[in-house]
Amino acid sequence: MKTTRNLIVVLLVALPFMGIASIPHVSKAMLYQTSADSALSVPQNAVIDEVIWVVGDEAVLKSDVEAMRMQAAMEGVRWSGDPDCTIPEQIAVNKLFLHQADIDSIEVTEADVAQEVEQQISYWLEMVDGSRERLEEYKHQSISQMRQELRQELRDRRKIQKMKMKLVEDISVTPADVRRYFSNVPQDSLPYVPTEVEVQIVTLTPRIEPEEINRVKDELRDYTERVTKGETSFQALARLYSEDPGTARQGGELGLTGRATLDPAFAAVAFNLTDPTKISKIVESEFGYHIIQLVEKRGDKVNVRHILKKPVVSEEEIEKAIGRLDSIAADIREGQFSFEEAASLLSDDKDTRNNKGLMSNTNMQTGRISSKFQMQELPQEVAKVVDTMQVGQISRAFQMIKQQNGKTVCAIVKLKNRVDGHKASITEDFQVMKDVVLNKRNEECIHQWVVDKIKSVYTRLNDNYRDCKFEYEGWFK
């Protein structure tokens, strides 16, 4: 067998003229690679990237590694071991999970992705003191370009999380397992439990004036008319005017999506479209108002374009909602009714209303739902208010952006409970200690799955990585 030299990505300018569509099967990795014994002579100035790893038919590029290294540095992430080995291996492992997720038809909702994109952008902006210019200079990208890249990256991240959860869904531990495990753990090695809080919330959504709703609908009708008359394309209008940051840059296109991942009202219209030349009626969803155009249907999935417009809440209506909430808070303090009663009867937050206002926290790794939050797990606006409160205290009204749909709401919160950080004990923190044991077993299960998967998948690495100490065995075959 010939020794494969460094694989390189080349700028194949001639491909469109060589009839590439007539080639029976060309994998993604094949499009990127050539070797030392290739008949194609590549000028040095034509090399734009380097393939360092091939997993199945997927290529891991040197630029992928540099992008992950840059993001990790910005977020303060530290890698165990040599980053030059750890980072490309992590990318390769992620490709294994994504491949299996596609086989198992694991899906991620567009709503979840859009929400996480905005949270990530906000986090990055905080890291550079809120300066868009500094962030764009650091990342060498515009904010819109960051959103475009993040959309796919975060969708993949969610898929990987769901795939891991599926792999370990049958693993469990008993109280005896927990006691047995920690009986051999020194006292100073017990896990530290960070400060946790339980928070109740009452929200009011400021009224949107009818004139504002009519303005948004008139804009959408105008877009429909312009496309129908052939003055412009749906994609061009979506790029210019859609307020869905996750899809606007793609001309409003969602990609093939299952019904369950979409807002019900949106899905009802999207899946009933039959003519790609027609535009839907105006659809109201929890995100705002849309018009939709069919791209294609394939099995039980649909690909559509959409333009989203969000009515703007006036400052006057926000002030009215804040004033009403401050009045409600004052009545609670005076004992006229309880916070729980206010949450059940007056709050318009459907996620907490039926739970007496108690906010719930879903662990993305385990899927377990709890009422306890570490401060960084709370919405930023809530965490800022709760941080200075005493247990039992009710806050003044404040404005926040609802994470699920990006809408402006006003809220008051009550700090129900706070447990300061401490070393875990079996009597007080059994769930925490159980999670430690469960996570260890999950990690062992996932590690073994990766090792087994590597055995059944084609892999090829640049020879420069032969001296790496990888976490998983079997990459070199």
C-alpha positions as CSV (number, residue, x, y, z in Angstrom):
1,M,0.0,0.0,0.0
2,K,1.3,3.4,-0.9
3,T,2.0,5.8,1.9
4,T,-0.5,8.7,1.7
5,R,1.1,12.1,2.0
6,N,-0.6,15.2,3.4
7,L,-4.1,15.6,2.1
8,I,-4.8,19.1,0.7
9,V,-7.8,21.0,-0.3
10,V,-7.5,22.6,-3.7
11,L,-9.4,25.2,-5.5
12,L,-10.9,23.1,-8.3
13,V,-11.9,25.9,-10.6
14,A,-12.2,23.5,-13.5
15,L,-14.8,21.2,-11.8
16,P,-17.9,22.9,-13.2
17,F,-16.5,22.5,-16.7
18,M,-15.5,18.8,-16.3
19,G,-19.0,17.4,-16.0
20,I,-18.8,16.5,-12.3
21,A,-22.5,15.7,-12.3
22,S,-21.8,12.7,-14.5
23,I,-19.6,11.1,-11.8
24,P,-21.6,8.2,-10.3
25,H,-20.5,8.9,-6.6
26,V,-18.2,11.6,-5.3
27,S,-18.0,11.7,-1.5
28,K,-17.4,15.0,0.4
29,A,-13.9,13.8,1.5
30,M,-13.0,12.8,-2.1
31,L,-13.8,16.3,-3.4
32,Y,-11.4,17.8,-0.9
33,Q,-8.4,15.4,-1.2
34,T,-5.5,14.6,-3.5
35,S,-2.3,12.8,-2.8
36,A,1.4,12.9,-3.6
37,D,1.0,10.5,-6.5
38,S,-1.9,12.3,-8.0
39,A,-1.5,13.3,-11.6
40,L,-3.0,16.7,-10.8
41,S,-0.3,19.4,-10.3
42,V,-1.4,21.9,-7.7
43,P,0.3,25.3,-7.6
44,Q,1.2,26.4,-4.0
45,N,-0.9,29.5,-4.2
46,A,-4.0,27.3,-5.0
47,V,-3.9,25.5,-1.7
48,I,-6.5,27.1,0.5
49,D,-6.9,24.5,3.3
50,E,-5.7,21.1,4.4
51,V,-7.5,17.9,5.2
52,I,-6.1,16.4,8.3
53,W,-8.6,13.6,9.1
54,V,-11.2,11.6,7.1
55,V,-14.1,9.9,8.9
56,G,-16.3,7.9,6.6
57,D,-16.9,10.3,3.7
58,E,-16.5,13.4,5.9
59,A,-13.3,15.5,5.9
60,V,-11.9,17.3,9.0
61,L,-10.1,20.5,7.8
62,K,-7.3,22.3,9.4
63,S,-9.6,25.4,9.3
64,D,-12.2,23.5,11.3
65,V,-9.6,23.0,14.0
66,E,-8.5,26.6,14.0
67,A,-12.1,27.8,14.3
68,M,-12.8,25.6,17.3
69,R,-9.5,26.6,18.9
70,M,-10.4,30.3,18.4
71,Q,-13.9,29.9,19.9
72,A,-12.5,27.9,22.8
73,A,-10.0,30.7,23.5
74,M,-12.7,33.3,23.5
75,E,-14.9,31.4,25.9
76,G,-12.0,30.5,28.2
77,V,-12.2,26.7,27.5
78,R,-9.2,24.7,28.4
79,W,-8.4,21.4,26.7
80,S,-7.0,18.4,28.5
81,G,-3.9,17.2,26.7
82,D,-2.4,18.6,23.6
83,P,-5.0,20.8,21.8
84,D,-3.4,20.0,18.5
85,C,-4.5,16.4,19.1
86,T,-7.5,16.9,21.2
87,I,-9.4,19.3,19.0
88,P,-9.3,17.4,15.7
89,E,-10.2,14.2,17.6
90,Q,-13.2,15.9,19.1
91,I,-14.4,17.1,15.7
92,A,-14.0,13.6,14.4
93,V,-16.0,12.1,17.3
94,N,-18.7,14.6,16.7
95,K,-19.0,13.5,13.1
96,L,-19.6,9.9,14.3
97,F,-22.4,11.1,16.5
98,L,-23.9,13.2,13.7
99,H,-23.8,10.3,11.3
100,Q,-25.6,8.1,13.8
101,A,-28.1,10.8,14.5
102,D,-29.0,11.0,10.8
103,I,-29.4,7.2,10.7
104,D,-31.7,7.4,13.8
105,S,-33.7,10.3,12.4
106,I,-33.0,12.6,15.3
107,E,-34.3,16.1,14.8
108,V,-33.8,19.5,16.4
109,T,-36.4,22.3,16.3
110,E,-35.7,25.5,14.4
111,A,-37.1,27.4,17.4
112,D,-34.5,25.9,19.7
113,V,-31.7,26.6,17.3
114,A,-32.7,30.3,16.7
115,Q,-33.0,30.8,20.5
116,E,-29.5,29.4,21.1
117,V,-28.0,31.4,18.3
118,E,-29.2,34.7,19.9
119,Q,-28.0,33.5,23.3
120,Q,-24.5,32.8,21.9
121,I,-24.3,36.1,20.1
122,S,-25.4,37.9,23.3
123,Y,-22.7,35.9,25.3
124,W,-20.0,36.9,22.9
125,L,-21.1,40.5,23.0
126,E,-20.8,40.5,26.8
127,M,-17.3,39.1,26.5
128,V,-16.3,42.3,24.5
129,D,-18.3,44.8,26.6
130,G,-21.2,44.8,24.2
131,S,-19.3,46.2,21.3
132,R,-20.5,44.8,17.9
133,E,-17.4,46.4,16.2
134,R,-15.0,44.7,18.6
135,L,-16.7,41.3,18.2
136,E,-16.7,41.5,14.4
137,E,-13.0,42.5,14.4
138,Y,-12.1,39.6,16.7
139,K,-14.1,37.0,14.8
140,H,-13.3,38.5,11.3
141,Q,-17.0,38.2,10.5
142,S,-20.1,40.3,10.5
143,I,-22.8,39.5,13.1
144,S,-25.0,38.1,10.3
145,Q,-22.2,35.8,9.2
146,M,-21.8,34.6,12.8
147,R,-25.5,33.9,13.0
148,Q,-25.3,31.9,9.7
149,E,-22.4,29.7,10.9
150,L,-23.9,29.3,14.4
151,R,-27.2,28.0,13.1
152,Q,-25.6,24.9,11.7
153,E,-23.1,24.5,14.5
154,L,-25.7,24.7,17.2
155,R,-28.1,22.4,15.3
156,D,-25.3,19.9,15.2
157,R,-24.5,20.4,18.9
158,R,-28.2,19.7,19.8
159,K,-28.2,16.6,17.6
160,I,-25.1,15.3,19.3
161,Q,-26.6,15.9,22.7
162,K,-29.8,14.1,21.7
163,M,-27.8,11.2,20.3
164,K,-25.8,10.8,23.5
165,M,-29.0,10.9,25.5
166,K,-30.4,8.1,23.3
167,L,-27.3,6.0,23.8
168,V,-27.6,6.1,27.6
169,E,-31.4,6.2,28.0
170,D,-31.5,2.7,29.6
171,I,-28.7,3.3,32.1
172,S,-29.7,3.7,35.7
173,V,-28.2,3.6,39.2
174,T,-29.6,2.5,42.5
175,P,-29.2,4.2,46.0
176,A,-26.9,1.2,46.8
177,D,-24.7,2.0,43.8
178,V,-24.4,5.6,45.0
179,R,-23.5,4.7,48.5
180,R,-21.0,2.1,47.3
181,Y,-19.3,4.5,45.0
182,F,-18.9,7.3,47.5
183,S,-17.8,5.0,50.3
184,N,-14.4,4.9,48.6
185,V,-14.2,8.7,47.9
186,P,-12.1,10.8,50.3
187,Q,-14.0,13.6,52.1
188,D,-12.0,16.3,50.3
189,S,-12.8,14.8,46.9
190,L,-16.6,15.0,47.3
191,P,-18.3,17.1,44.6
192,Y,-18.9,20.8,45.3
193,V,-22.5,21.9,44.9
194,P,-22.7,25.5,43.6
195,T,-25.2,27.9,44.9
196,E,-28.7,27.0,43.7
197,V,-31.9,29.0,43.7
198,E,-35.6,28.3,43.2
199,V,-37.5,31.1,41.6
200,Q,-41.2,31.9,41.0
201,I,-42.3,34.2,38.3
202,V,-45.3,36.2,37.1
203,T,-45.2,37.7,33.6
204,L,-47.4,40.0,31.6
205,T,-47.0,40.4,27.9
206,P,-47.4,44.1,26.9
207,R,-50.4,44.6,24.6
208,I,-49.5,45.2,21.0
209,E,-51.5,48.0,19.5
210,P,-53.8,47.0,16.5
211,E,-52.2,49.6,14.4
212,E,-48.8,47.9,14.8
213,I,-50.2,44.5,13.9
214,N,-51.9,46.0,10.8
215,R,-48.6,47.6,9.8
216,V,-46.8,44.3,10.0
217,K,-49.5,42.5,8.0
218,D,-49.5,45.3,5.3
219,E,-45.8,44.8,4.9
220,L,-46.2,41.0,4.4
221,R,-49.0,41.6,1.9
222,D,-46.7,44.0,0.0
223,Y,-44.0,41.4,-0.1
224,T,-46.5,38.8,-1.5
225,E,-47.7,41.2,-4.1
226,R,-44.1,42.1,-5.2
227,V,-43.2,38.4,-5.6
228,T,-46.4,37.5,-7.4
229,K,-45.9,40.4,-9.9
230,G,-42.3,39.2,-10.6
231,E,-40.7,42.4,-9.3
232,T,-38.4,40.4,-7.0
233,S,-37.8,37.0,-5.4
234,F,-39.0,35.6,-2.1
235,Q,-35.4,34.9,-1.2
236,A,-34.3,38.4,-1.8
237,L,-37.1,39.9,0.4
238,A,-36.3,37.3,3.1
239,R,-32.6,38.3,3.2
240,L,-33.6,42.0,3.4
241,Y,-36.6,42.0,5.7
242,S,-37.1,38.7,7.6
243,E,-36.6,39.0,11.4
244,D,-35.7,35.4,11.8
245,P,-31.9,35.7,12.2
246,G,-31.5,31.9,11.8
247,T,-32.9,31.8,8.3
248,A,-32.8,35.3,6.8
249,R,-29.4,34.9,5.3
250,Q,-30.4,31.7,3.6
251,G,-33.3,33.5,1.9
252,G,-35.7,32.4,4.6
253,E,-35.1,28.7,3.9
254,L,-35.6,26.2,6.8
255,G,-34.2,23.1,5.2
256,L,-36.1,19.7,5.3
257,T,-37.9,19.7,8.6
258,G,-40.4,17.4,10.3
259,R,-43.8,18.7,11.5
260,A,-43.1,18.1,15.2
261,T,-40.1,20.5,15.1
262,L,-42.2,23.5,14.0
263,D,-44.7,25.8,15.6
264,P,-48.1,24.1,15.2
265,A,-49.7,27.0,13.5
266,F,-46.8,27.4,11.1
267,A,-46.6,23.7,10.4
268,A,-50.3,23.5,9.6
269,V,-49.9,25.9,6.8
270,A,-46.4,24.8,5.6
271,F,-47.4,21.1,5.2
272,N,-50.5,22.1,3.3
273,L,-48.7,24.0,0.6
274,T,-48.6,22.3,-2.8
275,D,-47.5,24.9,-5.3
276,P,-43.9,26.3,-5.0
277,T,-45.0,29.4,-7.1
278,K,-47.6,30.4,-4.6
279,I,-47.2,32.2,-1.2
280,S,-49.2,31.3,1.8
281,K,-51.7,33.5,3.6
282,I,-50.3,35.4,6.7
283,V,-49.7,33.0,9.5
284,E,-49.5,34.0,13.2
285,S,-47.2,31.9,15.4
286,E,-45.7,32.4,18.8
287,F,-42.8,34.2,17.1
288,G,-44.8,36.7,15.1
289,Y,-46.3,36.8,11.7
290,H,-45.1,34.9,8.6
291,I,-45.6,34.3,4.9
292,I,-44.4,31.0,3.6
293,Q,-43.3,29.5,0.3
294,L,-42.9,25.9,-0.5
295,V,-39.5,24.6,-1.7
296,E,-40.0,20.9,-1.7
297,K,-41.7,18.0,0.1
298,R,-39.8,14.7,0.7
299,G,-41.6,12.0,2.7
300,D,-42.8,13.3,6.0
301,K,-40.6,16.4,5.8
302,V,-41.0,19.8,4.1
303,N,-38.6,22.5,3.1
304,V,-40.1,26.0,3.0
305,R,-39.0,29.6,2.9
306,H,-40.5,32.1,5.2
307,I,-40.4,35.8,6.1
308,L,-41.0,36.6,9.8
309,K,-42.0,40.1,11.0
310,K,-42.4,40.9,14.7
311,P,-44.7,43.6,15.8
312,V,-42.9,46.2,18.0
313,V,-44.2,46.8,21.5
314,S,-44.5,50.4,22.4
315,E,-42.7,51.9,25.4
316,E,-46.1,53.1,26.6
317,E,-47.5,49.5,26.7
318,I,-44.3,48.3,28.4
319,E,-44.7,51.0,31.1
320,K,-48.4,50.0,31.6
321,A,-47.4,46.3,32.1
322,I,-44.6,47.2,34.5
323,G,-47.0,49.5,36.5
324,R,-49.6,46.7,36.8
325,L,-47.0,44.2,37.9
326,D,-45.7,46.6,40.6
327,S,-49.3,47.0,41.8
328,I,-49.7,43.2,41.9
329,A,-46.4,42.9,43.9
330,A,-47.6,45.6,46.4
331,D,-50.9,43.7,46.9
332,I,-49.0,40.5,47.6
333,R,-46.7,42.2,50.1
334,E,-49.8,43.5,51.9
335,G,-51.2,40.0,52.1
336,Q,-54.2,40.6,49.8
337,F,-53.3,37.4,48.0
338,S,-50.3,35.1,47.6
339,F,-47.6,35.1,44.9
340,E,-48.8,31.6,44.0
341,E,-52.3,32.8,43.5
342,A,-51.1,35.7,41.3
343,A,-49.0,33.2,39.2
344,S,-52.0,30.9,38.8
345,L,-54.6,33.5,38.0
346,L,-52.8,36.5,36.5
347,S,-49.6,35.4,34.8
348,D,-49.6,34.7,31.1
349,D,-46.6,32.5,31.2
350,K,-48.0,29.1,30.2
351,D,-44.8,27.3,31.2
352,T,-45.1,28.3,34.9
353,R,-48.7,29.3,35.4
354,N,-49.9,25.7,36.2
355,N,-47.0,25.3,38.6
356,K,-47.7,28.3,40.8
357,G,-45.1,30.3,39.0
358,L,-42.2,28.0,39.8
359,M,-39.6,28.0,37.0
360,S,-38.3,24.7,35.8
361,N,-34.8,23.8,34.6
362,T,-34.2,21.1,32.1
363,N,-30.7,19.5,32.2
364,M,-29.7,19.2,28.5
365,Q,-27.4,16.2,29.2
366,T,-29.8,14.1,31.2
367,G,-33.2,15.5,30.3
368,R,-34.1,15.7,34.0
369,I,-36.4,18.6,35.0
370,S,-35.7,20.4,38.3
371,S,-36.9,23.6,40.0
372,K,-33.3,24.3,41.0
373,F,-31.1,26.7,39.0
374,Q,-27.5,27.6,39.2
375,M,-27.3,31.4,38.6
376,Q,-25.8,31.0,35.1
377,E,-28.7,28.8,34.1
378,L,-31.3,31.4,34.7
379,P,-32.3,33.9,32.0
380,Q,-29.9,36.8,32.3
381,E,-32.5,39.4,33.3
382,V,-33.8,37.1,36.0
383,A,-30.4,36.2,37.4
384,K,-29.4,39.9,37.6
385,V,-32.5,40.6,39.8
386,V,-32.4,37.4,41.9
387,D,-28.7,37.8,42.7
388,T,-29.4,40.6,45.2
389,M,-32.6,39.3,46.7
390,Q,-33.3,37.6,50.0
391,V,-35.4,34.4,50.3
392,G,-39.1,35.3,50.3
393,Q,-38.5,38.7,48.8
394,I,-40.5,39.9,45.7
395,S,-38.8,42.0,43.1
396,R,-39.8,45.2,41.4
397,A,-41.2,44.7,37.9
398,F,-38.6,44.5,35.1
399,Q,-38.5,43.9,31.4
400,M,-37.0,40.8,29.8
401,I,-36.9,38.9,26.5
402,K,-38.6,35.5,26.6
403,Q,-36.0,32.9,25.5
404,Q,-38.5,30.6,23.8
405,N,-39.7,33.1,21.2
406,G,-37.8,36.4,21.6
407,K,-40.8,38.4,22.7
408,T,-40.7,41.3,25.1
409,V,-42.4,40.5,28.4
410,C,-42.5,42.2,31.8
411,A,-42.1,40.2,35.1
412,I,-41.9,40.1,38.8
413,V,-40.1,37.3,40.6
414,K,-40.0,35.8,44.1
415,L,-36.9,34.1,45.5
416,K,-38.4,30.9,46.9
417,N,-35.2,29.3,48.1
418,R,-31.5,29.6,48.0
419,V,-28.9,27.0,49.0
420,D,-25.4,28.3,49.2
421,G,-22.5,26.4,47.7
422,H,-21.2,23.5,49.8
423,K,-19.6,20.0,49.7
424,A,-22.2,17.4,48.8
425,S,-23.5,15.0,51.4
426,I,-25.5,11.8,50.9
427,T,-28.4,13.0,53.1
428,E,-28.8,16.5,51.7
429,D,-27.6,16.1,48.1
430,F,-28.4,12.6,47.1
431,Q,-29.6,13.6,43.6
432,V,-26.3,15.4,43.0
433,M,-24.3,12.4,44.1
434,K,-26.5,10.1,42.1
435,D,-25.9,12.3,39.0
436,V,-22.2,11.9,39.6
437,V,-22.4,8.1,39.5
438,L,-24.9,8.2,36.6
439,N,-22.7,10.5,34.6
440,K,-19.7,8.3,35.1
441,R,-21.6,5.3,33.8
442,N,-22.9,7.3,30.9
443,E,-19.4,8.4,30.0
444,E,-18.2,4.8,30.1
445,C,-21.1,3.8,27.9
446,I,-20.5,6.6,25.4
447,H,-16.7,6.0,25.4
448,Q,-17.2,2.3,24.5
449,W,-19.7,3.2,21.8
450,V,-17.2,5.5,20.1
451,V,-14.5,2.9,20.3
452,D,-16.8,0.3,18.7
453,K,-18.0,2.8,16.1
454,I,-14.4,3.6,15.1
455,K,-13.8,-0.1,14.3
456,S,-16.7,-0.1,11.8
457,V,-16.0,3.3,10.1
458,Y,-13.3,4.2,7.5
459,T,-10.8,6.6,9.0
460,R,-7.6,8.1,7.7
461,L,-5.3,10.6,9.5
462,N,-2.4,12.8,8.4
463,D,0.8,11.1,9.5
464,N,1.7,14.1,11.6
465,Y,-0.8,12.9,14.2
466,R,0.8,9.4,14.7
467,D,2.5,10.6,17.9
468,C,-0.7,11.9,19.4
469,K,-2.1,10.4,22.6
470,F,-5.8,10.2,21.7
471,E,-8.7,9.6,24.1
472,Y,-10.1,6.8,21.8
473,E,-8.1,3.9,20.4
474,G,-8.3,2.6,16.8
475,W,-8.0,5.7,14.7
476,F,-5.0,4.4,12.9
477,K,-5.7,1.1,11.1
